[in-house]
Amino acid sequence: MEQTGLSERVAREKAAYDGGTVFQNSSKLQARFYHVFSCPNSQHAERVFEESIVSYAKGRDILDYGCLGGGDAPRYRAMGARNITGIDISETGIAEANANFGAFAKFFVADAHSMPFEDNSFDLVVGRAILHHLNLDRALNEIRRVLRPGGSAIFIEPLGGNPGAKFIRALTPRARTADERALTRQDIVKGNVVFGGESHHFFNLVSVPVAMLTSLTPMGPDNILLRLADIPDRILARSPLKYWMRMAVLVWHKA
């Protein structure tokens, strides 16, 4: 019964991205609340995500987990990755990836819960906003399976506890698939146990309500209010309130 439910979930995700409007609606949401996703603290998150990958990428075999159209493959190549492999459930996305980047990377249509790779195949697994689409228990254990000892898994993911993000999600149900569930503190702790080592980073608490309001004004995302909001967010990221933030860069290390 569990496998049947998982198969149905995978089919729903596949349909949402191959033939649905989730991606388009999500893009509209990001355009409407542009400041949330482009404010100084969000840009800080992107830099940390990039720097975390750079730290482990050179000379390594990388798996882009949930690669969609493979657009990050050139970045990994520039970072000095030895081999780049991507998987996604979307046939449309993988066709695009192979057409554009197949000369230097390999892409496969595959279920992230059950990947067609041997144990210990990769040094680094990277993903952007993918884990919260999956059955987390299955996904974490599958990622650990394909990682080599000493390998790392780096993800940037939305968190479920942020009040502002909850409000945005409530207003825009069509911008998500039916099975999406932003990660909780318990989910992150579960990953820590699965992998054995972690070094996470958290972003966007004060910035979220300020960015939502300034998105309604002519101000740009790098405005004085959001620059000021970046200061407490960097402090709160080291406090127990970090699990109420909007997003996290999750860095796990396979012991």
C-alpha positions as CSV (number, residue, x, y, z in Angstrom):
1,M,0.0,0.0,0.0
2,E,2.8,2.4,0.9
3,Q,4.5,1.8,-2.5
4,T,1.2,2.4,-4.3
5,G,0.8,5.7,-2.5
6,L,4.3,6.7,-3.4
7,S,3.8,5.8,-7.0
8,E,0.7,7.9,-7.2
9,R,2.5,10.8,-5.6
10,V,5.3,10.6,-8.1
11,A,2.7,10.5,-10.9
12,R,1.1,13.6,-9.6
13,E,4.4,15.5,-9.5
14,K,5.3,14.4,-13.0
15,A,1.9,15.5,-14.3
16,A,2.2,18.9,-12.6
17,Y,5.5,19.7,-14.3
18,D,5.0,18.0,-17.6
19,G,1.5,19.2,-18.4
20,G,0.3,21.4,-15.5
21,T,0.6,25.1,-14.7
22,V,2.4,24.9,-11.3
23,F,5.7,26.2,-12.7
24,Q,4.1,29.1,-14.4
25,N,2.0,30.0,-11.3
26,S,5.1,29.7,-9.1
27,S,6.9,32.1,-11.4
28,K,4.0,34.6,-11.2
29,L,4.1,34.3,-7.4
30,Q,7.8,35.1,-7.3
31,A,7.2,38.1,-9.7
32,R,4.4,39.4,-7.4
33,F,6.5,39.2,-4.2
34,Y,9.8,39.8,-6.0
35,H,11.4,41.5,-3.0
36,V,11.0,38.3,-0.8
37,F,13.1,36.3,-3.2
38,S,15.6,39.0,-4.1
39,C,16.1,41.0,-0.9
40,P,19.7,41.3,0.6
41,N,19.1,38.4,3.0
42,S,17.8,36.1,0.2
43,Q,20.8,37.1,-1.9
44,H,23.0,36.2,1.0
45,A,21.3,32.8,1.0
46,E,22.1,32.3,-2.7
47,R,25.8,33.2,-2.0
48,V,26.0,30.7,0.8
49,F,24.4,28.0,-1.3
50,E,26.9,28.7,-4.1
51,E,29.9,28.9,-1.8
52,S,28.9,25.6,-0.1
53,I,28.8,23.8,-3.5
54,V,32.1,25.3,-4.6
55,S,33.7,24.0,-1.4
56,Y,33.1,20.4,-2.5
57,A,32.7,20.5,-6.3
58,K,36.2,20.5,-7.7
59,G,37.3,17.2,-9.0
60,R,34.1,15.5,-7.7
61,D,31.3,13.5,-9.2
62,I,28.1,15.6,-8.8
63,L,24.5,14.5,-8.9
64,D,22.0,17.3,-9.6
65,Y,19.0,15.9,-7.7
66,G,15.8,17.3,-9.3
67,C,17.6,19.1,-12.2
68,L,14.6,19.9,-14.3
69,G,16.1,21.6,-17.4
70,G,19.7,21.1,-16.3
71,G,20.4,24.8,-16.1
72,D,22.9,24.5,-13.2
73,A,25.1,22.1,-15.1
74,P,27.3,24.9,-16.6
75,R,27.9,26.2,-13.1
76,Y,29.1,22.9,-11.8
77,R,31.3,22.5,-14.9
78,A,32.9,25.9,-14.1
79,M,33.4,24.8,-10.5
80,G,35.6,22.0,-11.8
81,A,33.3,19.0,-11.3
82,R,34.7,15.8,-12.7
83,N,31.4,14.4,-13.8
84,I,27.9,15.9,-13.8
85,T,24.8,13.8,-13.7
86,G,21.2,15.0,-13.4
87,I,17.9,13.3,-12.6
88,D,14.3,14.6,-12.7
89,I,10.8,13.1,-13.0
90,S,9.9,15.5,-15.8
91,E,10.4,14.1,-19.2
92,T,10.1,17.6,-20.7
93,G,12.8,18.9,-18.3
94,I,15.2,16.0,-19.1
95,A,14.7,16.4,-22.8
96,E,15.6,20.1,-22.5
97,A,18.6,19.3,-20.3
98,N,20.0,16.8,-22.8
99,A,19.4,19.1,-25.7
100,N,21.2,22.0,-24.1
101,F,23.9,20.4,-21.9
102,G,24.2,16.8,-23.0
103,A,27.6,17.4,-24.5
104,F,29.2,17.5,-21.0
105,A,26.6,16.1,-18.6
106,K,24.4,13.1,-18.4
107,F,20.6,13.4,-17.6
108,F,18.0,10.8,-16.8
109,V,14.3,10.6,-16.2
110,A,14.2,9.0,-12.8
111,D,12.2,8.9,-9.6
112,A,14.2,10.6,-6.8
113,H,12.9,8.0,-4.3
114,S,14.5,5.1,-6.3
115,M,17.5,6.1,-8.4
116,P,19.1,3.9,-11.1
117,F,22.6,4.2,-9.6
118,E,24.9,1.9,-7.7
119,D,25.7,2.5,-4.0
120,N,28.5,5.0,-3.4
121,S,28.3,6.6,-6.9
122,F,28.7,10.3,-6.1
123,D,30.8,12.6,-4.0
124,L,28.2,15.4,-3.9
125,V,24.4,15.6,-4.3
126,V,22.9,19.0,-4.9
127,G,19.3,20.1,-5.1
128,R,17.2,23.3,-5.2
129,A,13.7,23.2,-3.6
130,I,13.3,19.5,-4.3
131,L,13.2,17.7,-0.9
132,H,9.9,19.2,0.1
133,H,8.2,17.6,-2.9
134,L,9.3,14.1,-1.8
135,N,8.6,11.5,0.7
136,L,11.4,12.7,2.9
137,D,12.3,9.4,4.7
138,R,12.7,7.6,1.3
139,A,14.6,10.5,-0.3
140,L,17.1,11.0,2.5
141,N,18.0,7.4,2.7
142,E,18.3,7.1,-1.1
143,I,20.6,10.2,-1.2
144,R,22.7,8.6,1.5
145,R,22.9,5.4,-0.4
146,V,24.3,6.9,-3.6
147,L,26.8,9.1,-1.7
148,R,30.3,7.9,-1.1
149,P,31.6,7.8,2.5
150,G,32.7,11.4,3.3
151,G,30.4,12.8,0.6
152,S,28.1,15.7,1.1
153,A,24.5,16.6,0.2
154,I,23.7,20.3,-0.2
155,F,20.1,21.6,-0.6
156,I,18.3,25.0,-0.5
157,E,14.8,24.4,0.8
158,P,11.7,26.3,2.1
159,L,10.9,26.0,5.8
160,G,7.3,25.4,7.0
161,G,7.4,27.5,10.2
162,N,7.7,31.0,8.8
163,P,4.5,33.0,9.4
164,G,4.9,35.2,6.3
165,A,5.6,32.2,4.0
166,K,2.6,30.4,5.4
167,F,0.5,33.5,4.5
168,I,1.8,33.5,0.9
169,R,1.2,29.8,0.5
170,A,-2.3,30.1,1.8
171,L,-3.0,32.8,-0.8
172,T,-1.5,31.0,-3.7
173,P,-2.4,27.2,-3.6
174,R,-2.0,26.9,-7.4
175,A,1.7,27.7,-7.2
176,R,2.4,24.4,-5.6
177,T,1.8,20.7,-6.2
178,A,-0.7,18.8,-4.1
179,D,2.1,16.9,-2.2
180,E,4.5,19.8,-1.4
181,R,5.3,20.3,2.3
182,A,7.9,22.8,3.4
183,L,10.4,21.3,5.8
184,T,10.2,21.5,9.6
185,R,12.7,21.4,12.4
186,Q,11.9,17.7,12.8
187,D,12.6,17.0,9.2
188,I,16.0,18.7,9.4
189,V,16.9,16.7,12.6
190,K,15.8,13.6,10.8
191,G,18.3,14.3,8.0
192,N,21.1,15.0,10.6
193,V,20.5,11.5,12.0
194,V,20.5,9.8,8.6
195,F,23.8,11.4,7.4
196,G,25.6,11.8,10.7
197,G,27.0,15.3,10.1
198,E,25.6,18.7,9.3
199,S,26.5,22.4,8.9
200,H,23.3,24.3,8.0
201,H,22.5,28.0,7.4
202,F,19.1,29.8,7.8
203,F,17.6,32.9,6.2
204,N,14.6,35.3,6.1
205,L,12.6,36.1,9.1
206,V,12.3,39.8,9.6
207,S,12.9,40.2,5.8
208,V,9.8,38.4,4.8
209,P,7.0,40.8,6.0
210,V,9.2,43.8,5.1
211,A,9.7,42.4,1.6
212,M,6.0,41.6,1.2
213,L,5.1,45.2,2.0
214,T,7.9,46.8,-0.1
215,S,6.9,44.6,-3.1
216,L,3.8,46.7,-3.3
217,T,5.8,49.9,-3.6
218,P,8.0,51.3,-6.4
219,M,11.2,50.6,-4.3
220,G,13.6,48.0,-5.6
221,P,14.5,44.9,-3.5
222,D,17.8,46.4,-2.3
223,N,16.0,49.2,-0.4
224,I,17.0,50.7,2.9
225,L,14.3,48.8,4.8
226,L,15.4,45.4,3.5
227,R,19.1,46.2,4.1
228,L,18.2,47.0,7.7
229,A,16.1,43.8,7.9
230,D,19.2,41.8,6.8
231,I,21.0,42.7,10.1
232,P,18.6,41.0,12.5
233,D,18.1,38.1,10.1
234,R,21.8,37.3,10.3
235,I,21.7,37.4,14.1
236,L,18.5,35.3,14.3
237,A,20.0,32.7,12.0
238,R,22.2,31.7,15.0
239,S,19.4,31.6,17.5
240,P,16.6,29.1,18.3
241,L,14.3,31.2,16.1
242,K,16.2,30.0,13.0
243,Y,13.6,27.3,12.4
244,W,11.0,30.0,11.9
245,M,12.9,31.5,9.0
246,R,11.7,31.1,5.4
247,M,14.5,29.1,4.0
248,A,17.6,27.1,4.8
249,V,20.8,25.9,3.0
250,L,21.1,22.4,4.4
251,V,24.5,20.8,4.3
252,W,24.8,17.2,5.3
253,H,27.9,15.1,5.5
254,K,27.9,11.3,5.2
255,A,29.8,9.9,8.1
